[in-house]
Amino acid sequence: MAEPLFPQDRDSRDSQQPRVRGARLTLGPARGAGGGRVHAAAGDVVLVQSDARGRGARVLRVLGRPDVARDVIEALMLDRGLSRGFDPALESEARAAGERVERAPGERRDLRELPTFTIDPASARDFDDAISAEPIGGAGDGTGAVGIRIWVHIADVAAHVPEGSPLDREARTRSTSVYAPGAVEPMLPHALSSGACSLMPGVDRAAVTVEMELHGAVLARAAFYRSVIRSDARLDYEQVDRIFAGAQSAAEPWGASLRAARDAAAALERERERSGALVVDSEEPEFEFDEHGNVLGILGRVHTESHRLIEHLMIAANEAVAGLLDKRGVPCLYRVHERPDPERVQRLADQLATLDVPTPPLPAKSPKGEHMSSTQAADLLGEMSRRVDEHVRRTGHGRQALSSLVLRSLKQAYYSPKNIGHAGLHSTAYCHFTSPIRRYPDIVCHRALLSAVGGGEAAPRAGELVELGAWTSERERDAMIIERDADDVARCFALERLLHERGYQQAFAGEIAGLISAGAFVAFGLAGDEEGQDAGPQFEGMLPVRLLRAPDRDGGREWWELNEQGTILHGERTGATLRLGDDIDVRVARVDSIRGRVDLEPAP
């Protein structure tokens, strides 16, 4: 059986997969699934259905052209098994559900007069969460801490998607929305995901509200109930950052609410830093497309104060819900993150030491011969993540490489009915509650919470949750692979466009983001634009060591060996080194856009 057009088992940090081409098939008459003729031309990207023997096939649909990014990404999503649509009966059921909840919303607390806003990416279409906030004076504990009441409103998806209904079965099967550049595979039909369940401004929406009274970072009281809200403003991250920087004013009635929410999030952030929660900063790409589906450029979505505001308030709501469910013993799916293995933390310390990144002292061996407990390992990992962040901010180098080292020392978070806490957040009870439009475990937690507070939902059945936790965790991992590979494809198309404009002789400023024995993975971008602004590393490619010459007079061939920690390539003849985070100038030798791969060579 031939390998798929888009290999799924690739991990550029661990191996180099051979480049393969799809199987050669003999195509029969180009007729679609409905029997109608499909007009396919040579070179088209098509969806085909092979015969039982795998030797012949028929064209079901023409997807587009291989030189159009959006067409290739659509092919990738179909190749990975995504449906790319819903059955008409489900679409009809979704529309009916929205109308049913609107006509008979049930018993809800009316919060429509409460100043409320959403903060999302500018390109977002589904709005799970909205915020309201107000100061409530001193905490009354003698500390002078200001009290703030926070309302976190989450779309009431459970009201629209009854358990066991066709909509629910489809959502459970999909388990998560998949976000690819220029495309989304939603968990719920658009009539719900970007319609009746989306907390758009100026319209009444059914929500589940978590009302929290915070004294500093201390949760003094929490209440949970169904509500009806009306958002006053749809804000985006860039707009909020401009407000925080004083470059734009905040309008009323939501301006005062935003200021109170900012103060609450700042207090929560300080407490999480003090408690030793992980600090892993990352930059997510956002792609611009033209009307024909071509990638115009890449915008780096940096994690700013506006992102952190939403993040900390959502974490607080998730912890409040999980704490109540754990205390009352209501079956649900927790988001759990086991403590790291001490051996991995020891390796991370060794890796960082080779790169001259300061690390905290490790504990001495115990009488039993153990270096550290899992609790100590979790605490040390949190401290190392903070020191990595400080090192990157101070030096201006190595964020991608060093963050990757920290992440690789962690265990993967997953969903489970057993609450074992979340080590990365230093949380004793944590769940996913705040994104029910796009994650099925959040719907499970909504049902569990509403059953606990008399909200009219039945509690999840405990006997089903182990299997459901494993399934939703698997689907989450699958979605992450698809999203990562689609990002790589979009990056390659953006790079091809740039090279077409500037030529393949264009030199790029790069930084070593990963190392294997065969070479270096380099994150690269333009050193600066015409105005002298740094464009940053937008692309990534592989630089084989066989192309690297020794940095001496004869420029002869060097033999490179990877150190035990995987952080430095040593030149055996001259002693030259290539280290994670090092600057290096490169040129592009080859772009394989369909597979999202870039081959590099040293810039002269």
Buried (B, 14 or more C-beta within 10 A) or exposed (E): EEBBBBBBEBEBEEEBEEEEEEBEBEEEEBEBEEEEEBEBEEEBBBBBEEEEEEEBBBBBBBBBBBBBBBBBBBBBBBBBEBEEEBEEEBBEBBBEBBEBBBEEBEEBBEBEEBBBBBBBEEEBBBBBBBBBBBBBEEBEEEEEBBBBBBBBBBBBBBBBBBBEBBBBEBBBEBBBBBBBBBBBBBBBBBBBBBBBBBBBBEEBBBBBBBBBBBBBBBBBEBEBBBBBBBBBBBBBBBBBBBBBEEEEEBEEEBBBBBBBBBBBBBBBBEBBEEEBBBBBBEBEBBBBBEEEBBBEEBBEBEBBBBBBBBBBBBBBBBBBBBBBBBEEEBBBBBBBBBBBBBEBBBBBBBBBEBBEBEBBEBBEEEEEEEBBEBEBBBBBBBBBBBBBBEBBEEEEBBBBBBBBBBBEBBBEBBBBBEBEBBBBBBBEBBBBBBBBBBBBBBBBBBBBBBBBBEBEBEBBEEEEBBEBBEBBBEBBEBBEBBBBBBBBBBBBBBBBBBBEEEEEEEBBBBBBBBBBEBBBBBBBBBBEEEEEEEBBBBBBBBBBBEBBBBEEEEEEEBEBEBBEBBBBBBBEEBEBEBBBBBEBBBBBBEBEBBBBBBBBBBBE
